[in-house]
């Protein structure tokens, strides 16, 4: 019974997944700079491969990598936001801070 309750609580409190309509930041291009503020949400466009820099990824910000996109930043700062990977991610050395959340639905390499 206790394991059933724990499973139900996990389901109830599971981090909500992002959808493209959540995004309010313009994509800076495949080699641009992502500089998010708390409350910002960025969706990579379909068929893109981001190889630029993530300059700011604070708590309360979000990045969505769709199924047909790739997220391969050259550098990331202190990461405190939410990253949802539905495509492929290759993350450089990163420092995970308070509030960081990762939803991985496909392939991630660290």
C-alpha positions in Angstrom: 0.0 0.0 0.0 2.8 2.4 0.8 4.4 1.9 -2.6 1.1 2.6 -4.3 0.8 5.9 -2.4 4.3 6.9 -3.3 3.7 6.1 -6.9 0.5 8.2 -6.9 2.3 11.1 -5.2 5.1 10.9 -7.9 2.4 11.1 -10.6 0.6 14.0 -9.0 3.8 16.0 -8.4 5.5 15.2 -11.7 7.0 18.3 -13.3 4.7 19.5 -16.0 6.1 19.2 -19.5 6.5 22.2 -21.8 4.7 22.7 -25.1 5.6 25.1 -27.9 2.8 27.5 -27.0 4.6 28.2 -23.6 7.6 29.9 -25.4 7.9 33.7 -25.3 11.6 34.2 -26.3 12.8 34.5 -29.9 15.3 31.9 -31.0 18.7 33.6 -31.5 19.8 31.4 -34.4 21.8 28.2 -34.4 25.0 29.9 -33.3 23.5 32.8 -31.3 23.5 33.5 -27.6 20.7 32.4 -25.3 20.3 34.9 -22.4 17.2 34.0 -20.4 15.6 35.8 -17.4 13.3 34.1 -14.9 9.9 33.5 -16.5 11.4 33.2 -20.0 10.7 30.2 -22.1 12.6 29.4 -25.3 11.7 26.7 -27.9 14.2 25.6 -30.4 12.6 25.5 -33.9 12.0 22.3 -35.8 15.1 20.9 -37.6 17.5 23.3 -35.8 20.9 22.5 -34.2 21.8 25.0 -31.6 25.6 25.2 -31.2 25.8 28.7 -29.7 26.3 29.9 -26.1 23.9 29.9 -23.2 24.8 33.0 -21.3 22.0 32.9 -18.7 19.7 30.1 -17.6 18.3 31.2 -14.2 15.6 29.6 -12.0 12.2 30.0 -13.5 13.4 29.9 -17.1 12.8 27.1 -19.6 14.3 25.6 -22.7 12.4 23.1 -24.9 14.3 21.0 -27.4 11.7 19.4 -29.8 11.9 15.9 -31.3 13.6 17.0 -34.5 16.1 19.5 -33.0 19.5 19.2 -31.4 20.8 21.3 -28.5 24.6 21.4 -28.3 25.7 24.6 -26.6 29.4 25.4 -26.5 29.1 26.6 -22.9 26.4 27.0 -20.2 26.6 29.0 -17.0 25.1 28.0 -13.7 22.0 26.2 -14.8 19.0 26.7 -12.6 16.2 26.6 -15.2 14.1 23.8 -16.7 15.4 21.9 -19.7 13.0 19.6 -21.6 14.7 17.4 -24.2 12.4 15.7 -26.7 15.2 15.6 -29.3 18.9 15.3 -28.7 21.2 17.2 -26.3 24.9 17.2 -25.9 25.7 19.3 -22.8 29.1 20.7 -22.0 30.4 20.8 -18.5 27.7 22.6 -16.5 27.1 23.6 -13.0 23.7 22.7 -11.7 22.2 25.1 -9.3 19.1 25.2 -7.1 15.9 24.9 -9.2 17.5 23.0 -12.1 15.1 20.5 -13.7 15.6 18.1 -16.6 12.9 16.3 -18.4 14.5 13.9 -20.8 12.3 12.1 -23.3 15.0 11.2 -25.8 18.9 11.3 -26.0 21.2 13.2 -23.7 25.0 13.1 -23.6 27.0 14.8 -20.9 
